[in-house]
């Protein structure tokens, strides 16, 4: 069984589950992880990284939905052949999750949709393109 080399930034705005997904995806693309390798169980990885079991379960679910891993009940979780087009879907879902949480929080604080949209556009337009 392969031990994942995952480094978490608990001070980051990026959720822990998304950091795990991103790092597994990166390790698959660089060849650090190979198709067919077995991953730690959800409980083992949660213990190793000292995070909640549900955080790892969510990361594994996203990896499974993206076709990067396969979990076989009673046998374990294994890496699959990586398909880059599916990897972008995982990243997109992570971003959508983050934006959805932020927008819901702002609405609960009393901000209107137009105010959120205007402010978001203003900030996005003033941010330099990183990629």
N, CA, C and O atoms as a GROMACS GRO file, in nm:
protein
  524
    1UNK      N    1   0.085  -0.118   0.000
    1UNK     CA    2   0.000   0.000   0.000
    1UNK      C    3   0.089   0.124   0.000
    1UNK      O    4   0.189   0.131   0.072
    2UNK      N    5   0.052   0.219  -0.080
    2UNK     CA    6   0.131   0.341  -0.096
    2UNK      C    7   0.089   0.445   0.008
    2UNK      O    8  -0.030   0.466   0.031
    3UNK      N    9   0.187   0.509   0.069
    3UNK     CA   10   0.158   0.620   0.158
    3UNK      C   11   0.164   0.748   0.076
    3UNK      O   12   0.263   0.775   0.009
    4UNK      N   13   0.058   0.824   0.081
    4UNK     CA   14   0.054   0.948   0.003
    4UNK      C   15   0.144   1.054   0.065
    4UNK      O   16   0.150   1.068   0.187
    5UNK      N   17   0.211   1.126  -0.020
    5UNK     CA   18   0.297   1.237   0.024
    5UNK      C   19   0.214   1.364   0.012
    5UNK      O   20   0.224   1.437  -0.087
    6UNK      N   21   0.133   1.390   0.114
    6UNK     CA   22   0.041   1.505   0.113
    6UNK      C   23   0.086   1.605   0.218
    6UNK      O   24   0.105   1.571   0.335
    7UNK      N   25   0.103   1.730   0.175
    7UNK     CA   26   0.136   1.839   0.267
    7UNK      C   27   0.018   1.935   0.269
    7UNK      O   28  -0.018   1.993   0.167
    8UNK      N   29  -0.040   1.951   0.386
    8UNK     CA   30  -0.158   2.037   0.399
    8UNK      C   31  -0.122   2.173   0.456
    8UNK      O   32  -0.036   2.185   0.544
    9UNK      N   33  -0.189   2.275   0.406
    9UNK     CA   34  -0.174   2.411   0.457
    9UNK      C   35  -0.304   2.446   0.528
    9UNK      O   36  -0.402   2.486   0.464
   10UNK      N   37  -0.305   2.432   0.660
   10UNK     CA   38  -0.427   2.456   0.737
   10UNK      C   39  -0.463   2.604   0.742
   10UNK      O   40  -0.575   2.638   0.782
   11UNK      N   41  -0.373   2.692   0.703
   11UNK     CA   42  -0.401   2.835   0.701
   11UNK      C   43  -0.453   2.883   0.567
   11UNK      O   44  -0.487   3.000   0.551
   12UNK      N   45  -0.459   2.793   0.471
   12UNK     CA   46  -0.502   2.828   0.336
   12UNK      C   47  -0.653   2.846   0.330
   12UNK      O   48  -0.727   2.788   0.409
   13UNK      N   49  -0.698   2.928   0.234
   13UNK     CA   50  -0.841   2.942   0.209
   13UNK      C   51  -0.896   2.823   0.132
   13UNK      O   52  -1.017   2.802   0.127
   14UNK      N   53  -0.806   2.744   0.071
   14UNK     CA   54  -0.848   2.626  -0.004
   14UNK      C   55  -0.883   2.515   0.094
   14UNK      O   56  -0.803   2.483   0.181
   15UNK      N   57  -1.001   2.456   0.082
   15UNK     CA   58  -1.041   2.349   0.174
   15UNK      C   59  -0.941   2.233   0.173
   15UNK      O   60  -0.876   2.207   0.072
   16UNK      N   61  -0.930   2.164   0.285
   16UNK     CA   62  -0.837   2.053   0.299
   16UNK      C   63  -0.866   1.945   0.195
   16UNK      O   64  -0.773   1.892   0.134
   17UNK      N   65  -0.995   1.911   0.175
   17UNK     CA   66  -1.027   1.806   0.078
   17UNK      C   67  -0.979   1.844  -0.062
   17UNK      O   68  -0.934   1.758  -0.138
   18UNK      N   69  -0.988   1.973  -0.098
   18UNK     CA   70  -0.944   2.019  -0.230
   18UNK      C   71  -0.792   2.011  -0.241
   18UNK      O   72  -0.739   1.978  -0.347
   19UNK      N   73  -0.721   2.043  -0.132
   19UNK     CA   74  -0.575   2.031  -0.133
   19UNK      C   75  -0.534   1.886  -0.157
   19UNK      O   76  -0.439   1.860  -0.230
   20UNK      N   77  -0.607   1.792  -0.096
   20UNK     CA   78  -0.576   1.650  -0.114
   20UNK      C   79  -0.601   1.609  -0.259
   20UNK      O   80  -0.517   1.542  -0.320
   21UNK      N   81  -0.716   1.648  -0.313
   21UNK     CA   82  -0.749   1.616  -0.453
   21UNK      C   83  -0.642   1.671  -0.546
   21UNK      O   84  -0.593   1.600  -0.634
   22UNK      N   85  -0.605   1.797  -0.527
   22UNK     CA   86  -0.505   1.861  -0.613
   22UNK      C   87  -0.371   1.788  -0.607
   22UNK      O   88  -0.306   1.769  -0.710
   23UNK      N   89  -0.330   1.748  -0.487
   23UNK     CA   90  -0.200   1.684  -0.472
   23UNK      C   91  -0.199   1.542  -0.529
   23UNK      O   92  -0.099   1.500  -0.588
   24UNK      N   93  -0.308   1.469  -0.513
   24UNK     CA   94  -0.314   1.335  -0.573
   24UNK      C   95  -0.312   1.349  -0.725
   24UNK      O   96  -0.242   1.275  -0.794
   25UNK      N   97  -0.389   1.444  -0.776
   25UNK     CA   98  -0.392   1.469  -0.921
   25UNK      C   99  -0.253   1.504  -0.972
   25UNK      O  100  -0.209   1.452  -1.075
   26UNK      N  101  -0.182   1.592  -0.902
   26UNK     CA  102  -0.048   1.632  -0.943
   26UNK      C  103   0.048   1.512  -0.940
   26UNK      O  104   0.128   1.494  -1.032
   27UNK      N  105   0.040   1.432  -0.834
   27UNK     CA  106   0.130   1.317  -0.821
   27UNK      C  107   0.102   1.212  -0.928
   27UNK      O  108   0.194   1.141  -0.970
   28UNK      N  109  -0.022   1.202  -0.972
   28UNK     CA  110  -0.053   1.112  -1.083
   28UNK      C  111   0.006   1.163  -1.214
   28UNK      O  112   0.058   1.085  -1.294
   29UNK      N  113  -0.004   1.294  -1.237
   29UNK     CA  114   0.047   1.349  -1.363
   29UNK      C  115   0.198   1.347  -1.369
   29UNK      O  116   0.255   1.334  -1.478
   30UNK      N  117   0.265   1.360  -1.256
   30UNK     CA  118   0.412   1.360  -1.255
   30UNK      C  119   0.471   1.220  -1.247
   30UNK      O  120   0.592   1.203  -1.261
   31UNK      N  121   0.386   1.120  -1.223
   31UNK     CA  122   0.436   0.983  -1.214
   31UNK      C  123   0.481   0.942  -1.075
   31UNK      O  124   0.526   0.829  -1.055
   32UNK      N  125   0.469   1.033  -0.979
   32UNK     CA  126   0.504   0.999  -0.841
   32UNK      C  127   0.411   0.889  -0.790
   32UNK      O  128   0.452   0.802  -0.713
   33UNK      N  129   0.285   0.894  -0.834
   33UNK     CA  130   0.189   0.788  -0.808
   33UNK      C  131   0.159   0.721  -0.942
   33UNK      O  132   0.153   0.788  -1.045
   34UNK      N  133   0.141   0.591  -0.940
   34UNK     CA  134   0.118   0.517  -1.065
   34UNK      C  135  -0.014   0.441  -1.061
   34UNK      O  136  -0.057   0.394  -0.956
   35UNK      N  137  -0.079   0.430  -1.178
   35UNK     CA  138  -0.202   0.352  -1.185
   35UNK      C  139  -0.180   0.211  -1.129
   35UNK      O  140  -0.076   0.149  -1.151
   36UNK      N  141  -0.281   0.163  -1.056
   36UNK     CA  142  -0.273   0.030  -0.998
   36UNK      C  143  -0.226   0.030  -0.854
   36UNK      O  144  -0.247  -0.068  -0.782
   37UNK      N  145  -0.163   0.140  -0.810
   37UNK     CA  146  -0.116   0.146  -0.671
   37UNK      C  147  -0.236   0.159  -0.578
   37UNK      O  148  -0.336   0.224  -0.610
   38UNK      N  149  -0.225   0.096  -0.462
   38UNK     CA  150  -0.331   0.103  -0.362
   38UNK      C  151  -0.307   0.223  -0.271
   38UNK      O  152  -0.194   0.249  -0.229
   39UNK      N  153  -0.414   0.295  -0.241
   39UNK     CA  154  -0.406   0.410  -0.151
   39UNK      C  155  -0.443   0.367  -0.009
   39UNK      O  156  -0.506   0.262   0.010
   40UNK      N  157  -0.405   0.446   0.089
   40UNK     CA  158  -0.447   0.417   0.226
   40UNK      C  159  -0.599   0.423   0.237
   40UNK      O  160  -0.665   0.489   0.157
   41UNK      N  161  -0.653   0.356   0.336
   41UNK     CA  162  -0.797   0.366   0.359
   41UNK      C  163  -0.828   0.509   0.405
   41UNK      O  164  -0.739   0.585   0.444
   42UNK      N  165  -0.955   0.542   0.401
   42UNK     CA  166  -0.999   0.674   0.445
   42UNK      C  167  -0.955   0.697   0.590
   42UNK      O  168  -0.903   0.802   0.625
   43UNK      N  169  -0.978   0.597   0.674
   43UNK     CA  170  -0.943   0.610   0.816
   43UNK      C  171  -0.792   0.622   0.836
   43UNK      O  172  -0.746   0.702   0.917
   44UNK      N  173  -0.715   0.544   0.761
   44UNK     CA  174  -0.569   0.551   0.774
   44UNK      C  175  -0.517   0.689   0.735
   44UNK      O  176  -0.434   0.747   0.805
   45UNK      N  177  -0.565   0.741   0.622
   45UNK     CA  178  -0.518   0.871   0.575
   45UNK      C  179  -0.564   0.983   0.668
   45UNK      O  180  -0.489   1.078   0.693
   46UNK      N  181  -0.686   0.972   0.719
   46UNK     CA  182  -0.736   1.073   0.814
   46UNK      C  183  -0.647   1.076   0.938
   46UNK      O  184  -0.614   1.183   0.988
   47UNK      N  185  -0.609   0.959   0.986
   47UNK     CA  186  -0.522   0.950   1.103
   47UNK      C  187  -0.383   1.005   1.072
   47UNK      O  188  -0.326   1.080   1.152
   48UNK      N  189  -0.329   0.968   0.957
   48UNK     CA  190  -0.196   1.012   0.917
   48UNK      C  191  -0.188   1.164   0.901
   48UNK      O  192  -0.091   1.226   0.943
   49UNK      N  193  -0.291   1.223   0.840
   49UNK     CA  194  -0.292   1.367   0.815
   49UNK      C  195  -0.353   1.447   0.930
   49UNK      O  196  -0.348   1.570   0.931
   50UNK      N  197  -0.410   1.374   1.026
   50UNK     CA  198  -0.476   1.436   1.142
   50UNK      C  199  -0.589   1.530   1.102
   50UNK      O  200  -0.598   1.644   1.147
   51UNK      N  201  -0.674   1.476   1.016
   51UNK     CA  202  -0.792   1.549   0.973
   51UNK      C  203  -0.915   1.461   0.992
   51UNK      O  204  -0.903   1.341   1.017
   52UNK      N  205  -1.032   1.520   0.981
   52UNK     CA  206  -1.156   1.448   0.999
   52UNK      C  207  -1.174   1.342   0.890
   52UNK      O  208  -1.140   1.364   0.774
   53UNK      N  209  -1.227   1.229   0.930
   53UNK     CA  210  -1.258   1.118   0.839
   53UNK      C  211  -1.341   1.166   0.720
   53UNK      O  212  -1.315   1.125   0.606
   54UNK      N  213  -1.440   1.252   0.744
   54UNK     CA  214  -1.528   1.300   0.637
   54UNK      C  215  -1.454   1.383   0.532
   54UNK      O  216  -1.494   1.386   0.416
   55UNK      N  217  -1.347   1.451   0.573
   55UNK     CA  218  -1.266   1.530   0.480
   55UNK      C  219  -1.201   1.438   0.378
   55UNK      O  220  -1.201   1.467   0.258
   56UNK      N  221  -1.144   1.328   0.426
   56UNK     CA  222  -1.079   1.232   0.336
   56UNK      C  223  -1.184   1.164   0.249
   56UNK      O  224  -1.162   1.143   0.130
   57UNK      N  225  -1.297   1.128   0.309
   57UNK     CA  226  -1.404   1.063   0.233
   57UNK      C  227  -1.451   1.154   0.118
   57UNK      O  228  -1.478   1.106   0.008
   58UNK      N  229  -1.460   1.284   0.144
   58UNK     CA  230  -1.502   1.378   0.039
   58UNK      C  231  -1.398   1.386  -0.072
   58UNK      O  232  -1.432   1.387  -0.190
   59UNK      N  233  -1.270   1.392  -0.035
   59UNK     CA  234  -1.163   1.396  -0.134
   59UNK      C  235  -1.165   1.268  -0.219
   59UNK      O  236  -1.155   1.274  -0.341
   60UNK      N  237  -1.178   1.153  -0.154
   60UNK     CA  238  -1.182   1.026  -0.227
   60UNK      C  239  -1.304   1.020  -0.319
   60UNK      O  240  -1.296   0.968  -0.430
   61UNK      N  241  -1.418   1.074  -0.273
   61UNK     CA  242  -1.538   1.074  -0.356
   61UNK      C  243  -1.516   1.156  -0.482
   61UNK      O  244  -1.553   1.113  -0.592
   62UNK      N  245  -1.455   1.274  -0.468
   62UNK     CA  246  -1.426   1.359  -0.585
   62UNK      C  247  -1.326   1.291  -0.678
   62UNK      O  248  -1.341   1.296  -0.801
   63UNK      N  249  -1.225   1.226  -0.621
   63UNK     CA  250  -1.127   1.155  -0.704
   63UNK      C  251  -1.193   1.039  -0.777
   63UNK      O  252  -1.160   1.011  -0.893
   64UNK      N  253  -1.286   0.972  -0.710
   64UNK     CA  254  -1.358   0.861  -0.772
   64UNK      C  255  -1.447   0.911  -0.885
   64UNK      O  256  -1.450   0.853  -0.993
   65UNK      N  257  -1.521   1.020  -0.859
   65UNK     CA  258  -1.609   1.077  -0.961
   65UNK      C  259  -1.531   1.124  -1.083
   65UNK      O  260  -1.584   1.123  -1.194
   66UNK      N  261  -1.408   1.166  -1.062
   66UNK     CA  262  -1.323   1.214  -1.172
   66UNK      C  263  -1.253   1.099  -1.244
   66UNK      O  264  -1.184   1.120  -1.344
   67UNK      N  265  -1.272   0.977  -1.194
   67UNK     CA  266  -1.211   0.862  -1.260
   67UNK      C  267  -1.063   0.844  -1.230
   67UNK      O  268  -0.992   0.778  -1.306
   68UNK      N  269  -1.016   0.901  -1.120
   68UNK     CA  270  -0.874   0.888  -1.084
   68UNK      C  271  -0.849   0.771  -0.989
   68UNK      O  272  -0.739   0.717  -0.984
   69UNK      N  273  -0.952   0.732  -0.915
   69UNK     CA  274  -0.939   0.619  -0.823
   69UNK      C  275  -1.062   0.530  -0.835
   69UNK      O  276  -1.166   0.571  -0.887
   70UNK      N  277  -1.046   0.409  -0.787
   70UNK     CA  278  -1.158   0.316  -0.781
   70UNK      C  279  -1.155   0.249  -0.644
   70UNK      O  280  -1.053   0.194  -0.604
   71UNK      N  281  -1.267   0.255  -0.574
   71UNK     CA  282  -1.276   0.192  -0.443
   71UNK      C  283  -1.357   0.064  -0.458
   71UNK      O  284  -1.470   0.066  -0.506
   72UNK      N  285  -1.296  -0.046  -0.418
   72UNK     CA  286  -1.362  -0.176  -0.426
   72UNK      C  287  -1.386  -0.225  -0.285
   72UNK      O  288  -1.292  -0.254  -0.212
   73UNK      N  289  -1.511  -0.232  -0.247
   73UNK     CA  290  -1.548  -0.269  -0.110
   73UNK      C  291  -1.478  -0.399  -0.069
   73UNK      O  292  -1.487  -0.501  -0.137
   74UNK      N  293  -1.409  -0.391   0.044
   74UNK     CA  294  -1.340  -0.508   0.096
   74UNK      C  295  -1.201  -0.530   0.038
   74UNK      O  296  -1.125  -0.611   0.091
   75UNK      N  297  -1.167  -0.460  -0.070
   75UNK     CA  298  -1.035  -0.476  -0.133
   75UNK      C  299  -0.948  -0.353  -0.121
   75UNK      O  300  -0.826  -0.366  -0.111
   76UNK      N  301  -1.008  -0.235  -0.122
   76UNK     CA  302  -0.929  -0.113  -0.108
   76UNK      C  303  -0.954  -0.013  -0.219
   76UNK      O  304  -1.042  -0.029  -0.303
   77UNK      N  305  -0.873   0.092  -0.217
   77UNK     CA  306  -0.882   0.201  -0.314
   77UNK      C  307  -0.756   0.202  -0.399
   77UNK      O  308  -0.644   0.199  -0.347
   78UNK      N  309  -0.775   0.205  -0.531
   78UNK     CA  310  -0.664   0.195  -0.624
   78UNK      C  311  -0.666   0.311  -0.723
   78UNK      O  312  -0.771   0.363  -0.759
   79UNK      N  313  -0.546   0.351  -0.765
   79UNK     CA  314  -0.532   0.457  -0.864
   79UNK      C  315  -0.562   0.403  -1.003
   79UNK      O  316  -0.524   0.290  -1.037
   80UNK      N  317  -0.630   0.483  -1.083
   80UNK     CA  318  -0.661   0.447  -1.220
   80UNK      C  319  -0.574   0.526  -1.316
   80UNK      O  320  -0.503   0.618  -1.274
   81UNK      N  321  -0.579   0.492  -1.442
   81UNK     CA  322  -0.509   0.567  -1.546
   81UNK      C  323  -0.562   0.710  -1.544
   81UNK      O  324  -0.684   0.729  -1.542
   82UNK      N  325  -0.475   0.809  -1.546
   82UNK     CA  326  -0.517   0.949  -1.534
   82UNK      C  327  -0.563   1.005  -1.668
   82UNK      O  328  -0.497   0.987  -1.770
   83UNK      N  329  -0.675   1.074  -1.666
   83UNK     CA  330  -0.730   1.142  -1.784
   83UNK      C  331  -0.736   1.290  -1.751
   83UNK      O  332  -0.818   1.332  -1.669
   84UNK      N  333  -0.650   1.370  -1.814
   84UNK     CA  334  -0.640   1.513  -1.779
   84UNK      C  335  -0.771   1.589  -1.798
   84UNK      O  336  -0.797   1.684  -1.726
   85UNK      N  337  -0.854   1.548  -1.894
   85UNK     CA  338  -0.979   1.621  -1.915
   85UNK      C  339  -1.071   1.606  -1.794
   85UNK      O  340  -1.147   1.697  -1.763
   86UNK      N  341  -1.066   1.491  -1.727
   86UNK     CA  342  -1.146   1.472  -1.607
   86UNK      C  343  -1.088   1.549  -1.490
   86UNK      O  344  -1.162   1.594  -1.403
   87UNK      N  345  -0.956   1.563  -1.486
   87UNK     CA  346  -0.890   1.636  -1.378
   87UNK      C  347  -0.936   1.780  -1.370
   87UNK      O  348  -0.948   1.835  -1.260
   88UNK      N  349  -0.961   1.840  -1.482
   88UNK     CA  350  -1.007   1.979  -1.479
   88UNK      C  351  -1.148   1.988  -1.420
   88UNK      O  352  -1.184   2.090  -1.362
   89UNK      N  353  -1.227   1.880  -1.436
   89UNK     CA  354  -1.361   1.881  -1.376
   89UNK      C  355  -1.352   1.880  -1.224
   89UNK      O  356  -1.432   1.945  -1.157
   90UNK      N  357  -1.254   1.807  -1.168
   90UNK     CA  358  -1.236   1.803  -1.023
   90UNK      C  359  -1.200   1.941  -0.973
   90UNK      O  360  -1.257   1.988  -0.874
   91UNK      N  361  -1.108   2.006  -1.039
   91UNK     CA  362  -1.065   2.140  -1.000
   91UNK      C  363  -1.182   2.238  -1.008
   91UNK      O  364  -1.200   2.321  -0.919
   92UNK      N  365  -1.262   2.227  -1.115
   92UNK     CA  366  -1.377   2.317  -1.133
   92UNK      C  367  -1.477   2.296  -1.020
   92UNK      O  368  -1.530   2.392  -0.965
   93UNK      N  369  -1.503   2.169  -0.984
   93UNK     CA  370  -1.599   2.143  -0.877
   93UNK      C  371  -1.549   2.201  -0.746
   93UNK      O  372  -1.627   2.255  -0.667
   94UNK      N  373  -1.419   2.191  -0.722
   94UNK     CA  374  -1.362   2.247  -0.600
   94UNK      C  375  -1.382   2.398  -0.596
   94UNK      O  376  -1.421   2.452  -0.493
   95UNK      N  377  -1.358   2.465  -0.707
   95UNK     CA  378  -1.376   2.609  -0.713
   95UNK      C  379  -1.522   2.646  -0.694
   95UNK      O  380  -1.554   2.740  -0.622
   96UNK      N  381  -1.612   2.570  -0.758
   96UNK     CA  382  -1.754   2.598  -0.744
   96UNK      C  383  -1.800   2.581  -0.600
   96UNK      O  384  -1.880   2.660  -0.550
   97UNK      N  385  -1.748   2.477  -0.533
   97UNK     CA  386  -1.781   2.456  -0.392
   97UNK      C  387  -1.739   2.577  -0.308
   97UNK      O  388  -1.815   2.624  -0.223
   98UNK      N  389  -1.618   2.626  -0.332
   98UNK     CA  390  -1.566   2.739  -0.255
   98UNK      C  391  -1.650   2.864  -0.280
   98UNK      O  392  -1.686   2.935  -0.186
   99UNK      N  393  -1.680   2.891  -0.406
   99UNK     CA  394  -1.759   3.010  -0.438
   99UNK      C  395  -1.900   3.000  -0.381
   99UNK      O  396  -1.955   3.099  -0.331
  100UNK      N  397  -1.958   2.881  -0.389
  100UNK     CA  398  -2.093   2.863  -0.335
  100UNK      C  399  -2.096   2.890  -0.185
  100UNK      O  400  -2.188   2.957  -0.137
  101UNK      N  401  -1.997   2.840  -0.112
  101UNK     CA  402  -1.992   2.864   0.033
  101UNK      C  403  -1.977   3.014   0.062
  101UNK      O  404  -2.041   3.066   0.153
  102UNK      N  405  -1.892   3.080  -0.014
  102UNK     CA  406  -1.870   3.223   0.007
  102UNK      C  407  -1.997   3.303  -0.021
  102UNK      O  408  -2.034   3.391   0.056
  103UNK      N  409  -2.063   3.272  -0.132
  103UNK     CA  410  -2.185   3.345  -0.168
  103UNK      C  411  -2.294   3.322  -0.065
  103UNK      O  412  -2.362   3.417  -0.025
  104UNK      N  413  -2.313   3.197  -0.021
  104UNK     CA  414  -2.414   3.169   0.082
  104UNK      C  415  -2.384   3.247   0.210
  104UNK      O  416  -2.476   3.298   0.274
  105UNK      N  417  -2.258   3.255   0.246
  105UNK     CA  418  -2.219   3.328   0.366
  105UNK      C  419  -2.251   3.477   0.351
  105UNK      O  420  -2.301   3.540   0.445
  106UNK      N  421  -2.222   3.534   0.234
  106UNK     CA  422  -2.250   3.676   0.211
  106UNK      C  423  -2.400   3.704   0.212
  106UNK      O  424  -2.444   3.806   0.266
  107UNK      N  425  -2.479   3.614   0.153
  107UNK     CA  426  -2.625   3.632   0.153
  107UNK      C  427  -2.678   3.627   0.296
  107UNK      O  428  -2.765   3.706   0.332
  108UNK      N  429  -2.625   3.536   0.377
  108UNK     CA  430  -2.667   3.527   0.518
  108UNK      C  431  -2.633   3.655   0.594
  108UNK      O  432  -2.701   3.690   0.691
  109UNK      N  433  -2.527   3.724   0.550
  109UNK     CA  434  -2.486   3.848   0.615
  109UNK      C  435  -2.568   3.967   0.566
  109UNK      O  436  -2.551   4.079   0.613
  110UNK      N  437  -2.658   3.941   0.470
  110UNK     CA  438  -2.748   4.047   0.426
  110UNK      C  439  -2.711   4.115   0.295
  110UNK      O  440  -2.778   4.210   0.254
  111UNK      N  441  -2.607   4.068   0.228
  111UNK     CA  442  -2.569   4.127   0.100
  111UNK      C  443  -2.662   4.076  -0.010
  111UNK      O  444  -2.701   3.959  -0.010
  112UNK      N  445  -2.697   4.163  -0.103
  112UNK     CA  446  -2.782   4.125  -0.215
  112UNK      C  447  -2.701   4.066  -0.329
  112UNK      O  448  -2.580   4.086  -0.338
  113UNK      N  449  -2.771   3.994  -0.417
  113UNK     CA  450  -2.702   3.928  -0.529
  113UNK      C  451  -2.633   4.028  -0.620
  113UNK      O  452  -2.521   4.004  -0.665
  114UNK      N  453  -2.698   4.140  -0.649
  114UNK     CA  454  -2.635   4.240  -0.736
  114UNK      C  455  -2.510   4.300  -0.673
  114UNK      O  456  -2.410   4.323  -0.741
  115UNK      N  457  -2.516   4.324  -0.542
  115UNK     CA  458  -2.400   4.379  -0.471
  115UNK      C  459  -2.284   4.278  -0.473
  115UNK      O  460  -2.168   4.316  -0.492
  116UNK      N  461  -2.316   4.151  -0.452
  116UNK     CA  462  -2.212   4.047  -0.455
  116UNK      C  463  -2.152   4.037  -0.595
  116UNK      O  464  -2.030   4.032  -0.611
  117UNK      N  465  -2.239   4.035  -0.696
  117UNK     CA  466  -2.194   4.024  -0.836
  117UNK      C  467  -2.103   4.141  -0.873
  117UNK      O  468  -1.998   4.122  -0.933
  118UNK      N  469  -2.144   4.263  -0.838
  118UNK     CA  470  -2.066   4.383  -0.870
  118UNK      C  471  -1.930   4.380  -0.800
  118UNK      O  472  -1.827   4.407  -0.862
  119UNK      N  473  -1.930   4.347  -0.673
  119UNK     CA  474  -1.806   4.343  -0.596
  119UNK      C  475  -1.714   4.232  -0.648
  119UNK      O  476  -1.594   4.252  -0.661
  120UNK      N  477  -1.773   4.114  -0.678
  120UNK     CA  478  -1.694   4.003  -0.731
  120UNK      C  479  -1.628   4.044  -0.863
  120UNK      O  480  -1.509   4.020  -0.882
  121UNK      N  481  -1.705   4.105  -0.952
  121UNK     CA  482  -1.651   4.148  -1.082
  121UNK      C  483  -1.539   4.250  -1.064
  121UNK      O  484  -1.437   4.244  -1.132
  122UNK      N  485  -1.560   4.344  -0.973
  122UNK     CA  486  -1.460   4.448  -0.947
  122UNK      C  487  -1.330   4.386  -0.898
  122UNK      O  488  -1.222   4.421  -0.946
  123UNK      N  489  -1.340   4.293  -0.803
  123UNK     CA  490  -1.220   4.227  -0.749
  123UNK      C  491  -1.154   4.141  -0.855
  123UNK      O  492  -1.032   4.142  -0.871
  124UNK      N  493  -1.235   4.066  -0.929
  124UNK     CA  494  -1.181   3.979  -1.034
  124UNK      C  495  -1.109   4.060  -1.141
  124UNK      O  496  -1.002   4.021  -1.187
  125UNK      N  497  -1.168   4.173  -1.180
  125UNK     CA  498  -1.104   4.259  -1.281
  125UNK      C  499  -0.974   4.321  -1.232
  125UNK      O  500  -0.884   4.347  -1.312
  126UNK      N  501  -0.963   4.345  -1.101
  126UNK     CA  502  -0.842   4.407  -1.048
  126UNK      C  503  -0.732   4.306  -1.013
  126UNK      O  504  -0.620   4.343  -0.980
  127UNK      N  505  -0.766   4.176  -1.022
  127UNK     CA  506  -0.669   4.071  -0.990
  127UNK      C  507  -0.589   4.037  -1.114
  127UNK      O  508  -0.644   4.018  -1.223
  128UNK      N  509  -0.456   4.031  -1.097
  128UNK     CA  510  -0.373   3.995  -1.212
  128UNK      C  511  -0.389   3.847  -1.242
  128UNK      O  512  -0.405   3.765  -1.152
  129UNK      N  513  -0.384   3.814  -1.368
  129UNK     CA  514  -0.398   3.674  -1.415
  129UNK      C  515  -0.273   3.597  -1.374
  129UNK      O  516  -0.162   3.636  -1.408
  130UNK      N  517  -0.294   3.485  -1.301
  130UNK     CA  518  -0.180   3.405  -1.255
  130UNK      C  519  -0.142   3.297  -1.353
  130UNK      O  520  -0.025   3.260  -1.359
  131UNK      N  521  -0.237   3.246  -1.429
  131UNK     CA  522  -0.207   3.133  -1.520
  131UNK      C  523  -0.213   3.175  -1.663
  131UNK      O  524  -0.190   3.093  -1.752
   0.00000   0.00000   0.00000
